[in-house]
Amino acid sequence: MNKIIIAIDGHSSCGKSSTAKGAASRLDYTYIDTGAMYRAVTLYFHNHHISLSNDKEIEEALDAIDIEFRKDKLGKSLTVLNGVSVENEIRKLYIANKVSEVSALPQVRHAMVAQQRKMGQKKGVVMDGRDIGSVVFPDAELKIFMTADPVVRAHRRQAELMEKGDLMSFEDILENLKKRDYLDSTRKESPLIQVPDAEIIDTSHMTLEEQIELVCILADEATAHKLNSADND
């Protein structure tokens, strides 16, 4: 099999998901939005008033959660929670404010990592998140760490929210991003780290098309390296 696993990690709102989707489409790979999975869990916990300090409630909730990805008529990826599309709801700010805390729970991470590994076991996937290259697929043939200036990220996030009709001040969005960066980088369970063998992409001054093109170039190089290594074995 000539396809590989592409693991993209990095901070929120630095273009991971859009880049991963675009690269997956161009490479004819499957895109798996791990961030959406954690957001879906957060939404379920919120709707069912799950206490984050009650292990029994958490375990029972995780057993009741089924997450899958489907495509709508236009080919857009939809996050489906227990049979219902929650794609729009999980992108709202009240979920963004809670997802880092929920995703830091060991039970949640173990459950989601198990699902993600199962989804990627056949290769040919692009997966983005916080711990893909460090925990989920440490042997991925291509690991990428994406970053961008916090101010640039906040402007991008504000534009995304405005498109959905959610009006938030720039200051509130920037504060939310900084809080998430801190929580993601300092949590005990699978913190956001830059693994030594990751390709670093700073998207502060890059267009989306440039980001996608660079990932595809890196993917072609990683695939060629894999084939050469196999020939030499």
Secondary structure as the mmCIF struct_conf table of DSSP 4:
data_model
#
loop_
_struct_conf.conf_type_id
_struct_conf.id
_struct_conf.beg_label_comp_id
_struct_conf.beg_label_asym_id
_struct_conf.beg_label_seq_id
_struct_conf.end_label_comp_id
_struct_conf.end_label_asym_id
_struct_conf.end_label_seq_id
STRN STRN1 ILE A 5 GLY A 10
TURN_TY1_P TURN_TY1_P1 SER A 12 SER A 13
BEND BEND1 CYS A 14 GLY A 15
HELX_RH_AL_P HELX_RH_AL_P1 LYS A 16 LEU A 27
TURN_TY1_P TURN_TY1_P2 ASP A 28 ASP A 28
STRN STRN2 THR A 30 ASP A 33
HELX_RH_AL_P HELX_RH_AL_P2 THR A 34 ASN A 47
TURN_TY1_P TURN_TY1_P3 HIS A 48 HIS A 49
TURN_TY1_P TURN_TY1_P4 LEU A 52 SER A 53
HELX_RH_AL_P HELX_RH_AL_P3 ASP A 55 ALA A 64
STRN STRN3 ILE A 67 LYS A 71
TURN_TY1_P TURN_TY1_P5 LYS A 73 LEU A 74
STRN STRN4 SER A 77 LEU A 81
TURN_TY1_P TURN_TY1_P6 ASN A 82 GLY A 83
STRN STRN5 VAL A 84 SER A 85
TURN_TY1_P TURN_TY1_P7 GLU A 87 ASN A 88
HELX_RH_3T_P HELX_RH_3T_P1 GLU A 89 ARG A 91
BEND BEND2 LYS A 92 LYS A 92
HELX_RH_AL_P HELX_RH_AL_P4 LEU A 93 SER A 103
TURN_TY1_P TURN_TY1_P8 ALA A 104 ALA A 104
BEND BEND3 LEU A 105 LEU A 105
HELX_RH_AL_P HELX_RH_AL_P5 PRO A 106 GLY A 120
TURN_TY1_P TURN_TY1_P9 GLN A 121 LYS A 122
BEND BEND4 LYS A 123 LYS A 123
STRN STRN6 VAL A 125 GLY A 129
BEND BEND5 ARG A 130 ASP A 131
HELX_RH_PI_P HELX_RH_PI_P1 ILE A 132 VAL A 136
TURN_TY1_P TURN_TY1_P10 PRO A 138 ASP A 139
BEND BEND6 GLU A 141 GLU A 141
STRN STRN7 LEU A 142 THR A 147
HELX_RH_AL_P HELX_RH_AL_P6 PRO A 150 GLU A 163
TURN_TY1_P TURN_TY1_P11 LYS A 164 GLY A 165
HELX_RH_AL_P HELX_RH_AL_P7 PHE A 170 THR A 186
BEND BEND7 LYS A 188 SER A 190
TURN_TY1_P TURN_TY1_P12 PRO A 196 ASP A 197
HELX_LH_PP_P HELX_LH_PP_P1 ALA A 198 ALA A 198
STRN STRN8 GLU A 199 ASP A 202
TURN_TY1_P TURN_TY1_P13 SER A 204 HIS A 205
HELX_RH_AL_P HELX_RH_AL_P8 LEU A 208 ASN A 232
#
